């Protein structure tokens, strides 16, 4: 069975990539740099691959000198979703990006690059060809969560009106399942959608 990430990647129109190199010039992750190094040292393949591809800028200002608009856009996005603490944020540049914005190891590139963006919550640079697509997918998810919240209200009414204990138990189970789904997106703000 495919993971949520695999399902998303299969549905993602790769033709949206503008091959501009912005995601290679200025990239980040919500995992702090020191933690990435620790993960890599402990054998985490994702961290190893990321650090094999990207090297950190010394400061956020150094990244801004390369692409201030992208850095500011990412900082704004992170604040919107409260995804990480800005003081632990590190920006990175690809070690293999050529002057013409093409990949110097394209035929041997890591799966990490091939799968980017791998979720609707991916942190992408301003002007990325995936920007509208990811926004649309996030809005679809928000609408789905809102619908689930409406369903919770309906279930509350059914619970109050029901005199059947078995039916009440099933309603409670369904409510728990919906609440878990909503909670699974809490770090992206689902409680406020």
Phi, psi and omega per residue, in radians:
X1 nan 2.368 -3.140
X2 -1.270 2.547 3.058
X3 -1.338 2.937 3.080
X4 -1.008 -0.701 3.128
X5 -1.089 -0.796 3.130
X6 -1.076 -0.730 3.129
X7 -1.093 -0.769 3.126
X8 -1.083 -0.818 -3.094
X9 -1.080 -0.686 3.114
X10 -1.155 -0.515 -3.114
X11 -1.543 -0.223 -3.057
X12 -1.359 2.172 3.128
X13 -1.334 1.762 -3.086
X14 -1.041 -0.374 3.132
X15 -1.116 -0.220 3.119
X16 -1.274 -0.333 3.141
X17 -1.116 2.209 -3.120
X18 -1.544 -0.088 -3.111
X19 0.923 0.707 -3.103
X20 -1.511 -0.309 3.134
X21 1.429 0.013 -3.116
X22 -1.034 -0.721 -3.105
X23 -1.217 -0.283 3.111
X24 -1.599 -0.491 -3.136
X25 -1.368 -0.664 -3.112
X26 -2.455 1.899 -3.132
X27 -2.317 2.829 3.054
X28 -2.670 3.045 3.071
X29 -2.511 2.723 3.124
X30 -1.344 -0.134 3.111
X31 -1.554 2.148 3.136
X32 -1.021 2.612 -3.069
X33 -0.956 -0.808 -3.129
X34 -1.068 -0.671 3.116
X35 -1.202 -0.647 3.077
X36 -1.056 -0.775 3.129
X37 -1.073 -0.750 3.119
X38 -1.091 -0.771 3.105
X39 -1.063 -0.751 3.127
X40 -1.097 -0.746 3.125
X41 -1.103 -0.500 3.134
X42 -1.559 0.071 3.031
X43 1.700 0.157 3.127
X44 -1.173 2.020 -3.048
X45 -1.076 -0.716 3.138
X46 -1.061 -0.777 3.126
X47 -1.180 -0.716 3.111
X48 -1.051 -0.856 -3.129
X49 -1.090 -0.765 -3.125
X50 -1.045 -0.838 -3.101
X51 -1.283 -0.355 3.044
X52 -1.282 -0.527 -3.099
X53 -1.592 -0.772 -2.993
X54 -1.909 2.545 3.000
X55 -2.095 2.519 -3.059
X56 -1.335 2.551 2.895
X57 -1.295 2.641 -3.129
X58 -1.191 -0.575 -3.133
X59 -2.529 2.876 3.047
X60 -1.117 -0.641 3.116
X61 -1.092 -0.609 3.101
X62 -1.127 -0.687 3.093
X63 -1.180 -0.659 3.122
X64 -1.087 -0.569 3.115
X65 -1.124 -0.487 3.118
X66 -1.424 -0.766 -3.120
X67 -2.786 1.478 -3.074
X68 -1.096 -0.694 -3.114
X69 -1.066 -0.770 -3.135
X70 -1.157 -0.776 3.139
X71 -1.060 -0.838 3.138
X72 -1.101 -0.671 3.107
X73 -1.097 -0.760 3.127
X74 -1.149 -0.746 3.115
X75 -1.066 -0.726 3.104
X76 -1.126 -0.736 -3.141
X77 -1.105 -0.756 3.137
X78 -1.089 -0.721 3.113
X79 -1.130 -0.683 -3.135
X80 -1.043 -0.777 -3.090
X81 -1.723 0.030 3.116
X82 0.848 0.773 -3.017
X83 -1.386 -0.433 -3.095
X84 -2.792 2.922 3.080
X85 -1.529 2.151 -3.081
X86 -1.017 -0.511 -3.110
X87 -1.217 -0.332 3.108
X88 -1.812 0.085 -3.082
X89 -1.380 2.361 3.081
X90 -2.194 2.403 3.029
X91 -1.764 2.629 -3.045
X92 -2.290 2.798 3.013
X93 -2.267 2.569 -3.138
X94 -1.272 2.380 3.122
X95 -1.303 -0.278 -2.989
X96 -1.924 0.086 -3.132
X97 -1.315 2.236 -3.140
X98 -1.521 2.910 -3.125
X99 -1.049 -0.462 -3.136
X100 -1.569 0.255 3.130
X101 1.215 0.234 3.075
X102 -1.679 2.807 -3.111
X103 -1.461 2.223 3.125
X104 -1.298 -0.233 3.132
X105 -2.238 0.567 -2.996
X106 -0.876 -0.825 -3.095
X107 -1.247 -0.322 3.121
X108 -2.010 0.244 -3.048
X109 -1.091 2.706 -3.127
X110 -1.239 2.719 3.102
X111 -1.045 -0.546 3.103
X112 -0.931 -0.765 3.135
X113 -1.233 -0.753 -3.104
X114 -1.105 -0.499 -3.062
X115 -1.668 0.030 -3.094
X116 -1.467 2.357 -0.134
X117 -1.360 2.453 -3.033
X118 -1.780 0.040 3.076
X119 -2.730 2.853 3.112
X120 -1.194 -0.226 -3.127
X121 -1.737 0.147 -3.134
X122 -0.996 2.448 3.085
X123 -1.523 1.949 -3.061
X124 -2.083 2.752 3.120
X125 -1.285 2.708 3.074
X126 -1.036 2.398 3.119
X127 1.474 0.024 3.099
X128 -1.077 2.483 3.125
X129 -1.075 -0.359 3.125
X130 -1.502 -0.103 -3.023
X131 -0.938 -0.932 -3.120
X132 -1.140 -0.710 3.140
X133 -1.077 -0.825 -3.134
X134 -1.151 -0.690 3.090
X135 -1.041 -0.807 -3.141
X136 -1.056 -0.772 -3.135
X137 -1.151 -0.668 3.088
X138 -1.131 -0.710 3.128
X139 -1.148 -0.671 3.081
X140 -1.079 -0.740 3.109
X141 -1.129 -0.760 3.117
X142 -1.033 -0.742 3.126
X143 -1.107 -0.694 3.107
X144 -1.101 -0.741 3.115
X145 -1.140 -0.707 3.098
X146 -1.055 -0.718 3.117
X147 -1.101 -0.703 3.115
X148 -1.118 -0.637 3.086
X149 -1.146 -0.675 3.061
X150 -1.094 -0.707 3.114
X151 -1.075 -0.642 3.097
X152 -1.077 -0.711 3.116
X153 -1.112 -0.734 3.111
X154 -1.108 -0.735 3.127
X155 -1.133 -0.625 3.082
X156 -1.052 -0.762 3.125
X157 -1.131 -0.755 3.128
X158 -1.088 -0.703 3.141
X159 -1.070 -0.815 -3.124
X160 -1.116 -0.614 -3.091
X161 -1.440 -0.354 -3.065
X162 -1.351 2.460 3.044
X163 -1.923 -0.099 -3.105
X164 -1.542 2.045 -3.091
X165 -1.134 -0.642 3.125
X166 -1.125 -0.733 3.116
X167 -1.145 -0.696 3.110
X168 -1.075 -0.695 3.131
X169 -1.129 -0.737 3.110
X170 -1.135 -0.678 3.098
X171 -1.087 -0.772 3.127
X172 -1.070 -0.735 3.121
X173 -1.099 -0.741 3.130
X174 -1.138 -0.725 3.107
X175 -1.062 -0.752 3.124
X176 -1.063 -0.720 3.135
X177 -1.114 -0.769 3.134
X178 -1.138 -0.762 -3.140
X179 -1.099 -0.631 3.082
X180 -1.126 -0.719 3.117
X181 -1.070 -0.828 3.127
X182 -1.072 -0.778 -3.130
X183 -1.099 -0.563 -3.116
X184 -1.121 -0.298 3.095
X185 -1.920 0.290 -3.078
X186 -1.038 -0.675 -3.101
X187 -1.185 -0.222 3.079
X188 -1.776 0.059 3.052
X189 1.739 0.314 -3.053
X190 -1.006 -0.474 -3.118
X191 -1.219 -0.338 -3.126
X192 -1.794 0.017 -3.107
X193 -1.386 nan nan
